[in-house]
Amino acid sequence: MGFFDRLMGVSAEPAPAPITTPAPRALGETATFLDLHDAAVGEFLRGGHVSNAGVEVTTCEALKNATVFRCVDLICSSIAMLPLNVHRELENGDTEKAKDDPVYRLLRRRPNDLQTPFEFKFLMQYRALTEDNGAVALIVRSGGKPIALWPLDPSEIEIDLTDTYQPVYTRTTQKGRVRLDPRDVLHLRGMTFDGVHGVSRVKRAAEAIGIAIAAERAVANMFRKGVFATGAVSIPGELTEEAFNRLKAQWAERYEGSGNAGSTPILEGGSTYVPLAINARDAQSAEARKFQVEEILRVFGVPRSLAMVDDTSWGSGIEQLSTGFVRYALNSWFTAWEEAIGRSLLAHDADLVAKFNPDALLNGTTKEQSEVFAKASGAGGHKPWMTANEIRKLMNMPAHPDGDGLVAAGTPAPNPGNDNTDAAPTDLNT
């Protein structure tokens, strides 16, 4: 039993004999300490990173930064809100939802007894973003079929490879060490440097986040201890206590508060008013905070507009930025989810695939959708390529008895939503 096992009170169950591939502390670094007073020792034990700004950057501390919180919340919420369906590939190349498969019900209805699909996907995506082990969930099976998905704390999981390159998952809790069957583990990871562990965006951006946190603390300290006078009254000589109190009372009465805004100070006895301007150090601090916002946005791939940066405005360009966010920041996570599910949950049937529906994020306004659907159904002389029922399906509307045929080009196209008995069109969130 190792030193840390004895320290944590872990049982002496013999560990497997794998080739250990521990996650690196930082790119190009090794876990080497000068002595017990080295700050990196505490960092190593707590799983954080002491940045050069003197700030320990843990996930908890990083999320106190508004930019980090917004990026993590935006990515996790976007992933969690999207439908994640299991499809069956048919012989003719088409696909259909595999509603009869238990994995479909887990991903769309109830992953476990505690969480909704939104909550499960949010937590898994959050851990994939912030933990070096990525996100790990235990697959509970009954009769060989998955019946629940339970997220596990990544800090309790050790991931190794055997000499035959088979993954080994060991979970360490207060009750001891448990070897998990790789077939019962759903492991979600994005970027990886060793093919086994994931990459924590928080740890890799620790320096940028550390500077941002240090700047916020400096500003908070200035508000707590700093002086916010806009000017000073200079008086030659020394005032008596009585004269000082009289001047102070008169100044407060005549010039303080919104009611006295714009008043012209009248001074006596050789007094002069000296206005104070913001100094270069304060101006530089404000610029540094703005720069750190951009640095953090780069790490997570979030556009400035979606991070609510104040020098952006909502307009025609926002749509393109939002589309770019889906294509270049979220699409890689869609693929990571789909392939991880295929590896761990759909191996029993080669015709089953998991698919997100990103159209729920990319669909335009009602006017834009109507124009596209009108052209697709043959309006305006266009050659039709969609039936009315195909369009109605995208709009979450039931099929119409007369909606299965294509309309010849040049003839009036049926209105796929012109049915008073149907519900109003909704988005593509199916």
C-alpha positions as MATLAB code, in Angstrom:
seq = 'MGFFDRLMGVSAEPAPAPITTPAPRALGETATFLDLHDAAVGEFLRGGHVSNAGVEVTTCEALKNATVFRCVDLICSSIAMLPLNVHRELENGDTEKAKDDPVYRLLRRRPNDLQTPFEFKFLMQYRALTEDNGAVALIVRSGGKPIALWPLDPSEIEIDLTDTYQPVYTRTTQKGRVRLDPRDVLHLRGMTFDGVHGVSRVKRAAEAIGIAIAAERAVANMFRKGVFATGAVSIPGELTEEAFNRLKAQWAERYEGSGNAGSTPILEGGSTYVPLAINARDAQSAEARKFQVEEILRVFGVPRSLAMVDDTSWGSGIEQLSTGFVRYALNSWFTAWEEAIGRSLLAHDADLVAKFNPDALLNGTTKEQSEVFAKASGAGGHKPWMTANEIRKLMNMPAHPDGDGLVAAGTPAPNPGNDNTDAAPTDLNT';
ca = [
       0.000    0.000    0.000;
       1.382    3.414   -0.965;
       1.835    6.421    1.282;
      -1.190    8.269   -0.080;
      -3.369    5.128    0.243;
      -2.456    4.833    3.938;
      -3.021    8.558    4.386;
      -6.534    8.349    2.893;
      -7.407    5.130    4.730;
      -7.865    3.132    1.546;
      -8.064   -0.646    1.767;
      -5.105   -2.685    0.662;
      -6.773   -4.362   -2.299;
      -4.030   -5.317   -4.748;
      -3.909   -2.911   -7.663;
      -3.813   -4.141  -11.292;
      -0.553   -4.335  -13.116;
      -1.017   -1.781  -15.860;
       1.325    0.567  -17.641;
       0.599    3.776  -15.732;
       0.012    6.871  -17.845;
      -0.761    9.660  -15.377;
      -2.252   12.886  -16.649;
       0.427   15.596  -16.876;
       0.150   18.524  -14.461;
       0.715   20.927  -17.305;
       1.955   20.645  -20.827;
       5.674   19.983  -20.703;
       5.799   19.767  -16.882;
       6.360   16.893  -14.488;
       5.309   16.473  -10.865;
       8.707   17.368   -9.364;
       8.910   19.279   -6.061;
      11.883   21.034   -4.506;
      10.770   20.427   -0.900;
       7.615   20.279    1.228;
       7.454   24.073    1.243;
       7.099   24.163   -2.544;
       3.717   25.700   -3.448;
       3.326   23.023   -6.110;
       2.914   20.379   -3.372;
      -0.371   21.899   -2.248;
      -1.364   22.329   -5.867;
      -0.644   18.663   -6.571;
      -2.680   17.473   -3.582;
      -5.646   19.738   -4.312;
      -5.665   19.233   -8.056;
      -5.181   22.948   -8.779;
      -2.490   25.029  -10.401;
      -0.584   27.935   -8.828;
      -0.251   30.477  -11.629;
       2.643   32.886  -12.017;
       0.286   35.637  -10.863;
       0.370   33.994   -7.423;
      -3.224   32.734   -7.648;
      -4.157   29.106   -7.159;
      -6.448   28.261  -10.076;
      -8.844   25.471   -9.212;
     -12.099   24.843  -11.042;
     -14.022   26.350   -8.126;
     -11.894   29.510   -8.154;
     -11.974   29.774  -11.939;
     -15.777   29.690  -12.007;
     -15.833   32.784   -9.793;
     -14.545   34.662  -12.823;
     -17.575   35.859  -14.813;
     -15.996   35.111  -18.205;
     -15.087   31.526  -17.290;
     -18.535   30.958  -15.795;
     -20.234   32.310  -18.916;
     -18.137   30.143  -21.257;
     -18.692   26.954  -19.256;
     -22.398   27.641  -18.782;
     -22.918   28.502  -22.460;
     -21.202   25.383  -23.810;
     -22.776   23.033  -21.259;
     -26.263   24.514  -21.659;
     -26.044   24.383  -25.458;
     -25.058   20.709  -25.367;
     -27.610   19.825  -22.678;
     -30.599   21.460  -24.388;
     -30.116   19.678  -27.710;
     -31.934   16.423  -28.436;
     -29.639   13.404  -28.467;
     -31.330   10.560  -30.329;
     -30.386    7.019  -31.242;
     -30.994    6.295  -34.935;
     -31.078    3.018  -36.817;
     -29.522    2.993  -40.280;
     -31.753    1.249  -42.829;
     -30.690   -0.746  -45.871;
     -31.802    1.990  -48.286;
     -29.545    4.508  -46.560;
     -32.288    6.259  -44.610;
     -32.408    6.418  -40.833;
     -35.172    6.189  -38.265;
     -35.281    6.817  -34.531;
     -34.601    3.595  -32.617;
     -37.276    4.200  -29.998;
     -37.352    0.508  -29.108;
     -33.718    0.512  -27.976;
     -33.093    1.041  -24.220;
     -30.278    3.528  -24.944;
     -32.770    5.788  -26.721;
     -34.921    5.943  -23.586;
     -31.887    6.622  -21.377;
     -30.724    9.563  -23.492;
     -34.153   11.081  -24.174;
     -36.238   10.247  -21.120;
     -34.446    9.173  -17.930;
     -30.716    8.463  -17.640;
     -31.056    7.592  -13.942;
     -33.419    7.966  -10.984;
     -32.052   11.397  -10.069;
     -31.332   13.365  -13.229;
     -33.191   14.520  -16.292;
     -31.446   14.199  -19.669;
     -30.616   17.931  -19.523;
     -29.022   17.620  -16.079;
     -27.058   14.510  -17.061;
     -25.661   16.024  -20.256;
     -24.870   19.330  -18.522;
     -22.885   17.632  -15.748;
     -20.997   15.341  -18.123;
     -20.103   18.232  -20.433;
     -19.039   20.381  -17.473;
     -16.640   17.706  -16.270;
     -15.327   17.077  -19.775;
     -14.440   20.778  -19.967;
     -12.890   21.183  -16.533;
     -11.416   17.805  -15.497;
      -8.249   16.160  -16.791;
      -9.898   12.748  -16.587;
     -12.842   13.982  -18.629;
     -16.356   12.868  -17.721;
     -17.006    9.314  -16.549;
     -20.389    7.611  -16.091;
     -21.137    4.115  -14.804;
     -23.373    2.038  -17.080;
     -25.754   -0.043  -14.957;
     -27.038   -3.093  -16.797;
     -29.781   -5.636  -16.237;
     -29.850   -8.745  -18.366;
     -27.088   -7.220  -20.463;
     -29.163   -4.132  -21.313;
     -28.274   -0.664  -19.970;
     -30.892    0.620  -17.540;
     -29.128    3.646  -15.986;
     -26.215    6.030  -16.457;
     -24.670    7.375  -13.236;
     -22.006   10.110  -13.458;
     -18.933    9.414  -11.306;
     -16.614   11.963   -9.728;
     -13.584   12.095  -12.066;
     -11.270   12.785   -9.112;
     -12.083    9.277   -7.818;
     -11.127    7.595  -11.087;
      -7.682    6.362  -12.100;
      -7.307    5.508  -15.774;
      -4.469    3.280  -16.935;
      -3.537    1.004  -19.818;
      -2.516   -2.639  -19.538;
       0.451   -4.022  -21.459;
      -2.055   -5.060  -24.141;
      -3.386   -1.499  -24.334;
      -6.689   -2.281  -22.669;
      -8.149    0.514  -20.504;
      -8.321   -0.003  -16.752;
     -10.661    2.116  -14.635;
     -10.143    2.043  -10.865;
     -12.437    3.964   -8.545;
     -11.164    4.962   -5.094;
     -13.679    6.006   -2.447;
     -13.836    5.931    1.346;
     -15.033    2.331    1.074;
     -11.976    1.200   -0.857;
     -10.807    0.564   -4.410;
     -13.029   -0.947   -7.071;
     -12.013   -2.091  -10.552;
     -14.616   -1.091  -13.157;
     -15.278   -3.116  -16.270;
     -14.402   -0.856  -19.251;
     -17.587   -2.069  -20.960;
     -19.569   -0.486  -18.117;
     -17.908    2.919  -18.382;
     -19.034    5.808  -20.573;
     -15.921    7.986  -20.883;
     -16.348   11.385  -22.528;
     -13.211   13.320  -23.365;
     -12.401   15.879  -26.021;
      -8.801   16.924  -26.603;
      -6.285   14.373  -25.325;
      -2.486   14.383  -25.255;
      -2.019   10.682  -24.459;
      -5.145    9.011  -25.843;
      -6.322    8.110  -22.340;
      -6.955   11.255  -20.325;
      -8.842   14.363  -21.334;
      -7.668   17.951  -21.099;
      -8.976   20.442  -18.561;
      -9.532   23.816  -20.199;
      -9.260   25.418  -16.773;
      -5.820   23.966  -16.047;
      -4.477   24.656  -19.534;
      -5.662   28.270  -19.277;
      -4.521   28.635  -15.668;
      -2.152   31.518  -16.411;
      -4.763   33.587  -18.261;
      -7.417   32.827  -15.637;
      -4.944   33.492  -12.819;
      -4.177   36.975  -14.159;
      -7.899   37.688  -14.520;
      -8.568   36.581  -10.940;
      -5.621   38.618   -9.630;
      -6.895   41.700  -11.487;
     -10.373   41.228  -10.017;
      -8.927   40.913   -6.537;
      -6.889   44.069   -7.055;
     -10.004   45.994   -8.089;
     -11.984   44.579   -5.165;
      -9.182   45.586   -2.798;
      -9.207   49.082   -4.290;
     -12.949   49.379   -3.637;
     -12.441   48.141   -0.108;
      -9.404   50.254    0.793;
      -9.006   52.810   -1.983;
      -9.796   56.532   -2.021;
     -12.333   57.647   -4.662;
     -12.049   61.434   -4.324;
     -12.306   63.319   -7.614;
     -10.335   66.246   -6.282;
      -8.679   67.865   -3.283;
      -8.845   71.268   -1.570;
      -5.392   72.714   -0.976;
      -5.128   75.234    1.900;
      -1.892   77.058    2.751;
      -0.929   76.696    6.376;
      -2.525   74.562    9.062;
      -6.216   74.759    9.992;
      -7.511   74.678   13.504;
      -9.852   71.833   14.351;
     -12.787   74.264   14.452;
     -11.967   75.687   11.012;
     -11.452   72.201    9.567;
     -14.833   70.984   10.806;
     -16.575   74.138    9.524;
     -15.011   73.755    6.061;
     -15.889   70.077    5.933;
     -19.520   70.730    6.899;
     -19.901   73.574    4.396;
     -18.389   71.475    1.566;
     -20.722   68.573    2.281;
     -23.751   70.875    2.439;
     -23.023   72.812   -0.744;
     -21.304   70.374   -3.095;
     -21.978   66.726   -2.161;
     -24.891   64.694   -3.560;
     -26.825   64.706   -6.829;
     -28.794   67.815   -5.818;
     -25.604   69.890   -5.880;
     -24.316   68.486   -9.175;
     -22.769   71.194  -11.322;
     -22.291   73.658   -8.461;
     -19.244   75.915   -8.631;
     -17.058   75.686   -5.521;
     -16.402   79.015   -3.798;
     -13.207   78.899   -1.775;
     -11.729   81.333    0.741;
      -8.472   82.064    2.505;
      -6.212   81.223   -0.454;
      -7.724   77.732   -0.880;
      -7.486   76.028   -4.285;
      -9.331   73.010   -5.726;
      -7.124   70.427   -7.434;
      -9.003   67.836   -9.599;
      -7.632   64.279   -9.625;
      -7.549   62.314  -12.885;
      -7.277   58.559  -13.336;
      -3.631   57.588  -13.292;
      -1.845   55.477  -15.897;
      -1.686   52.464  -13.601;
      -5.475   52.374  -13.130;
      -6.043   52.820  -16.863;
      -3.617   49.994  -17.608;
      -5.409   47.761  -15.090;
      -8.726   48.311  -16.876;
      -7.147   47.437  -20.240;
      -5.552   44.325  -18.766;
      -8.931   43.080  -17.515;
     -10.435   43.500  -20.993;
      -7.511   41.643  -22.548;
      -7.921   38.723  -20.128;
     -11.569   38.404  -21.128;
     -10.470   37.853  -24.722;
      -7.773   35.379  -23.655;
     -10.321   33.250  -21.789;
     -12.799   33.403  -24.685;
     -10.092   32.059  -27.007;
      -9.544   29.024  -24.799;
     -13.224   28.036  -24.846;
     -13.941   29.152  -28.425;
     -16.805   31.487  -27.444;
     -17.470   34.600  -29.603;
     -17.363   37.989  -27.886;
     -21.032   38.652  -28.577;
     -22.146   35.457  -26.831;
     -20.011   36.397  -23.821;
     -21.962   39.671  -23.505;
     -18.878   41.849  -24.101;
     -20.051   45.441  -23.854;
     -18.521   46.724  -27.090;
     -20.596   44.376  -29.255;
     -24.192   44.834  -30.347;
     -26.892   42.520  -31.658;
     -27.213   42.795  -35.410;
     -26.852   40.919  -38.673;
     -23.322   39.772  -37.858;
     -24.366   38.023  -34.646;
     -26.093   35.271  -36.606;
     -22.862   34.407  -38.418;
     -20.918   34.454  -35.154;
     -23.487   32.153  -33.555;
     -23.275   29.794  -36.519;
     -19.481   29.806  -36.217;
     -19.784   28.969  -32.520;
     -21.861   25.884  -33.360;
     -19.573   24.804  -36.203;
     -16.175   25.351  -34.625;
     -16.772   25.123  -30.864;
     -19.706   22.712  -30.440;
     -19.434   20.378  -33.422;
     -16.290   18.742  -32.032;
     -18.168   18.024  -28.791;
     -21.119   16.610  -30.741;
     -18.724   14.155  -32.372;
     -17.066   13.294  -29.040;
     -20.465   12.509  -27.477;
     -21.718   10.491  -30.442;
     -18.598    8.355  -30.744;
     -18.272    7.775  -26.982;
     -21.883    6.572  -26.873;
     -21.310    4.379  -29.903;
     -18.228    2.813  -28.295;
     -19.773    2.090  -24.887;
     -23.553    1.860  -25.336;
     -24.273    0.857  -28.940;
     -21.647   -1.814  -29.558;
     -24.390   -4.463  -29.518;
     -25.825   -3.245  -32.854;
     -23.653   -1.903  -35.656;
     -26.677   -0.239  -37.297;
     -27.298    2.089  -34.343;
     -25.785    5.575  -34.149;
     -26.240    8.458  -31.715;
     -26.886   11.868  -33.245;
     -27.387   15.383  -31.916;
     -29.737   17.738  -33.734;
     -27.819   21.052  -34.029;
     -30.592   22.514  -36.202;
     -32.284   23.495  -32.940;
     -29.453   26.036  -32.520;
     -29.130   27.034  -36.179;
     -32.756   27.515  -37.231;
     -33.529   31.109  -38.179;
     -36.515   33.339  -37.574;
     -40.052   32.295  -38.536;
     -39.797   34.469  -41.645;
     -36.509   32.866  -42.726;
     -37.852   29.363  -42.157;
     -41.005   30.155  -44.134;
     -38.959   31.364  -47.104;
     -36.803   28.233  -47.113;
     -39.766   25.890  -46.733;
     -41.680   27.704  -49.484;
     -38.811   27.172  -51.929;
     -38.361   23.576  -50.754;
     -42.015   22.824  -51.466;
     -41.920   24.319  -54.982;
     -43.228   27.861  -54.543;
     -42.117   30.587  -56.942;
     -41.278   28.203  -59.770;
     -38.565   26.358  -57.824;
     -38.130   22.651  -58.286;
     -39.486   21.032  -55.096;
     -37.265   18.790  -53.015;
     -39.418   18.391  -49.871;
     -42.978   17.246  -49.335;
     -45.394   19.128  -47.107;
     -45.279   16.324  -44.549;
     -41.471   16.426  -44.408;
     -41.687   20.132  -43.659;
     -44.445   19.600  -41.097;
     -42.286   17.007  -39.357;
     -39.469   19.543  -38.963;
     -41.983   21.969  -37.474;
     -43.243   19.423  -34.912;
     -46.591   19.125  -36.663;
     -48.480   15.894  -37.460;
     -48.634   14.518  -40.999;
     -51.395   15.710  -43.330;
     -53.336   13.199  -45.510;
     -52.479   15.176  -48.660;
     -48.903   16.048  -47.757;
     -46.837   13.170  -49.116;
     -46.402   14.274  -52.737;
     -44.011   16.734  -54.341;
     -45.674   19.722  -56.013;
     -44.734   20.332  -59.644;
     -42.641   23.435  -60.247;
     -44.718   26.500  -61.150;
     -47.890   25.402  -59.338;
     -49.043   26.900  -56.047;
     -47.428   25.042  -53.174;
     -49.583   23.932  -50.254;
     -49.022   25.777  -47.023;
     -47.616   23.128  -44.685;
     -48.913   25.006  -41.654;
     -52.397   25.875  -43.019;
     -54.422   23.607  -40.796;
     -56.523   25.098  -38.042;
     -56.605   21.823  -36.154;
     -52.819   21.721  -35.726;
     -50.686   23.389  -33.136;
     -48.648   26.449  -34.082;
     -45.192   25.792  -35.577;
     -42.405   25.367  -33.103;
     -38.642   25.177  -33.428;
     -36.625   22.203  -34.613;
     -35.883   20.973  -31.113;
     -36.681   17.307  -31.807;
];
